[in-house]
């Protein structure tokens, strides 16, 4: 049974918005900081945003001011709100535990395509 499940991707025009969801198991949600990563075609996976158990957020420079990470304790879900999307945001987006020593097997992710 997958401990982290991503959803919410799709095709959006430049300047548009999407909200990704990461449904986590209770153990993961309660104990670890969670991060969103992305991998574009031909590129390595990169860290996009992180949120601690207390809700403190951090972002890679390229998404600051456009993306917002948040967590909903009642739903055990971490969200990534993406605004002002650019073609270079096109990638498969994954969520996982931030601490690499505690990471779960990578899931299928959710595809985000920004194109007119």
Secondary structure, 3 states (H helix, E strand, C coil): CCCEEEECCEEECCCCCEEEEEEECHHHHHHCCEEEEEECCCCCCEEEEEECCCCCEEECHHHCCCEEEEEECCCCEEEEEECCCCHHHCEEEEEEECCHHHCCCCCCCEEEEECC
